[in-house]
Amino acid sequence: MILILDILQIVLTVIWWIIIVQAILSWLLAFNVINTHNEYVGAVWRALQRMTDPIYRPIRRVLPDFGGLDLSPMVVLVILWIIQRAVIPALYRAAFGLPI
């Protein structure tokens, strides 16, 4: 059980950093600091899109349209934070038989 929780913590941290990198890259693309005509940038952007779109899709269905502002990454980061700070520690305490 502890090993599964440790692996889950690592996976959530990796997802967290993927979302942060994608947000920074999207800002750089939006302000035309870099562009997707570069093969490497385009490949990284497409890979990040493929990884994060399945996570964002359900949240985008629920959130109202804010025009060009996409708040789904922020919502996912808040959900990940809640899972990492509240749910996983409670599961650790339950696994060790400690009172909650």
Number of C-alpha atoms within 10 A of each C-alpha: 9 11 8 9 15 13 11 14 16 13 11 17 15 12 18 17 12 15 21 15 14 19 15 11 19 15 13 13 15 11 10 10 9 15 17 14 9 9 10 11 15 14 13 14 19 12 12 17 15 11 15 16 13 10 15 18 11 11 15 16 10 9 12 10 11 8 6 6 7 14 15 19 20 14 15 18 17 13 12 18 15 12 15 17 11 11 12 16 14 16 16 16 12 12 12 11 9 10 7 9
